[in-house]
Amino acid sequence: MSSIPASTAEAGAAAVRSFHPPYVLFLGDVQDKRMAKTASGVYYWVKDACIAQVRLPGCQADLGLPDVTVETARRMGARTLVVGLAPIGGDIPASWVPTLAAALASGLDIASGMHIQLNDNQTLTALAARHGRRMFDIRRAPAGLPIATGRRRRGKRLLTVGTDCGVGKMFAALAIVQEMRRRGLRADFRATGQTGILIAGEGICIDAVVSDFAAGATELLSPDNDVDHWDVVEGQGSLFHPSYAGVTLALLHGSQPDQIVMCHDAAREDVVGMEGYPLPSLEECIETNLQLGRRVNPGIAVAGICVNTSAMAAAEARAYIDATCQRLKLPVCDPVRTGVASIVDRL
Amino acid sequence: MSSIPASTAEAGAAAVRSFHPPYVLFLGDVQDKRMAKTASGVYYWVKDACIAQVRLPGCQADLGLPDVTVETARRMGARTLVVGLAPIGGDIPASWVPTLAAALASGLDIASGMHIQLNDNQTLTALAARHGRRMFDIRRAPAGLPIATGRRRRGKRLLTVGTDCGVGKMFAALAIVQEMRRRGLRADFRATGQTGILIAGEGICIDAVVSDFAAGATELLSPDNDVDHWDVVEGQGSLFHPSYAGVTLALLHGSQPDQIVMCHDAAREDVVGMEGYPLPSLEECIETNLQLGRRVNPGIAVAGICVNTSAMAAAEARAYIDATCQRLKLPVCDPVRTGVASIVDRL
């Protein structure tokens, strides 16, 4: 364990990286729409902030936004070029570099969710320095993160948790914030993964944080707030995932949730990509999250369940949701099909 | 979660850093024996590998080893200068640099458990390159760590767990390995913290690993082995520690223990340095470790309890150990006062 003392919230606050809309979305020359999944997510959730798209010859992705050059985007008022792509290979594609360089030269910052770091590219860092621009590598953990203090903070917190990775924890958190705000509640989405950060414009990629500081980074993400304010924290992984459970527990402890929302893919029976790891039941997964969460917040409770029923026909999905609701005596939603009103009703 | 595929064990094996005895222990000019606690630990556990000590004028620590220069140590056969100190401040003390430089020039590698990294010091890295020497910064995580696979491995594993940080998990693990070997069992200590690594000559400082890779690093530390071989893995933190529980769970999942040994400081009632966090009971702590450990090893069991009774008089300690043993129906040892024979008997 680190013997570095916990830094003050003030020192750490600077660590939550923040970049600014309006955005222009860079789609590069990706050959497959799935490689632009993150950009699609940004467009889905912050449509009003996305004013244009930049595509290179041969690009197979299209968000339906105006096609512009980076210079035009800047003149239209864009402040940040968002690179929400997953390129193949370990380098920034050479075909992208001239456009990224032109973006910096024209006065745009760049925010990237790629594994490859823009700040490791000397051409780009030199250009950014010359033009006084910033490049946000979302997957790089900020410096100066504190060790978690375990101190209870003011304000209310909800954490989305799950039976596995990739079951809709980010989507559920965003849908809940949207529903809360629609009702006039004060709520903020707290992003912990690359797509969420690109959507929120700030956050910390918790799985990129050194393990000693993972809970501390989560505390930093949801600081003291007004007593009626909700921080809705994007969960990661699962307590039952043999690769990532430590990340999940750090998030559970660091966010000190008053409420959890359990997320699940109705079509999934085993941990994705892991042999011999069946998913836990919803009951077991909820109980384990509550049990471990009580350590930092004795009042922790479950607000409901978000299921992804996209693999089912409408009637089947309805039956599954109803049966799950009856079995668990909790609100059960599919955020896409039904919205999350019944969960927010319960809060 | 990272989408980097799990690397093969072969690729990762190089990541477990390894340095070689005989050692000469560098005590610098520390003003307080406690600042040389790590060096004392190395001397306690690998006495035969420690052939001399190097002290600067004014040093208040003394392990009773021959005082030598680094050049003499090298002539005596030393291969590695071990820096097991916790200097004050954020830099390598200027008074130490000439000796560290002379060590490299005389043909010694250096292994350091300091927060400050030797490899960040340009003078020393240039010298190491010139003389073909290596500097091991124990607290820096190696590159190329894999994501955990969750695959069951051959061989037997024991993990020391605890009610808190600093309750003797490393000491217990080392004592168990010593007792196993005394009986002719095949056992290796697997180090996960800086002192343990300096004692073992290899290992990975798990709390310095990016959280996505913490369980994977632990898998790497205790790879497939012969079916009758024991890996005794040094635990870190506690599942009940609000700062570090994520690290602890990654270790529990990555080590897939067949047996756990619960470590506890008999004089402690609250998590050190945390307000409002009473320690869990031994019963609760054992049950939670078994519950979460079952996910990766359904056969997980508890072999016994190691208590630190150093704050008690002999009779009081005896009574405490007997009462705990009767209450929990498990072997209870103080590794210093009683040894760990009753725990190894049970395996």
Interface residues (C-beta under 8 A of the other chain):
Chain A: M1 S2 S3 I4 A86 H115 A141 I147 A148 T149 G150 R151 R152 C165 G193 I206 D207 A208 V209 V210 S211 D212 A214 A215 G216 Q236 G237 L239 F240 P242 S243 Y244 A245 G246 V247 T248 L249 A250 L251 H253 V271 M274 E275 G276 Y277 T288 Q291 L292 R295 V296
Chain B: M1 S2 S3 I4 A86 H115 A141 I147 A148 T149 G150 R151 R152 C165 G193 I206 D207 A208 V209 V210 S211 D212 A214 A215 G216 Q236 G237 L239 F240 P242 S243 Y244 A245 G246 V247 T248 L249 A250 L251 H253 V271 M274 E275 G276 Y277 T288 Q291 L292 R295 V296
